[in-house]
Amino acid sequence: MGSLPPPYLDFFLHSTKQDSIDPDQLLKLFKAQQNYLNHFFQNLDLSQTLIFTQTLLNAKGTIYFTGVGKSGFVSQKISQTLVSLGIKSGFLSPVDALHGDIGILDPQDVLVMFSKSGNTEELLKLVPCAKAKRVFLISVTSVKPNSLMGVCDLNVHLPLERELCPFDLAPVTSTAIQMVFGDTVAIALMGARNLSREEYAANHPAGRIGKSLIFKVRDVMKKKEDLPICKEGDLIMDQLVELTSKGCGCLLVIDEEFHLLGTFTDGDLRRTLKANGEGIFKLTVGEMCNRKPRTIGPDAMAADAMQKMESPPSPVQFLPVIDQHNVLIGIVTLHGLVSAGL
């Protein structure tokens, strides 16, 4: 790591303002961090990284991560990322491991130790206990030589020029490169395992990611008993209750076989009333409805329905759901999609 003070150190040593941030100095900080991250990318040993990634891919057991302090938080995050990709992983607290939790380890497992210095006392105490469990040990460090390098089965060096901290102490750059390294490896594993969108979504069923990839229109649409339907010969004024009571903001115009003929919205009602005045009492829904509404099928993804509603030339609040024979089977509304968390 470099020993020269960073160019922004004078700002910290001589600044007397406590209630404002100098935008020029802030920009210098971001540029400095960018340079330190570039040093990592430019000097990372790809052969080490490839062996590390292949080892995780070939692991027959669970991939455990461990670390102390900030490295511990990074370890937890990387482990959680792997779990979300369907890879067996977990975080092992080095302190708790020495008080019983090491019993979870199996000879087929891999234990990855994150440590900037490679000399973390808690991890060094854990090593012989983990070796007794015959797990494969990997150290991921940024200072060399270090103690973990000599006792682990594999070491990955993460090049670190210096911390962004003006005193080169607070772990803000080292943890950033740990996170970048771990997450990039995770995506490499995702690709190597040929994880599909559907498999990924299955691991996120309650979140927006999962819902957008799992939910289909049939899962969120209103069905026949809740549809605001009418016939094209019905008078507009006779259908006001149907128009306003179903919470869809429209009427779905059908024939005797339930084929969709068109739609009539509350906006159409206002425009018809403005244009015809009292003449609206004599107008039928069929005379004023939209004969070419946007529609969607029941097996389309709910996220696609949202996109179709928002597409040009102007957004709409609903889509009639029809089958391959143009038979009306439901309606999906913008409110329903939002309520479903999409």
Disulfide bonds with the S-S distance in Angstrom:
none
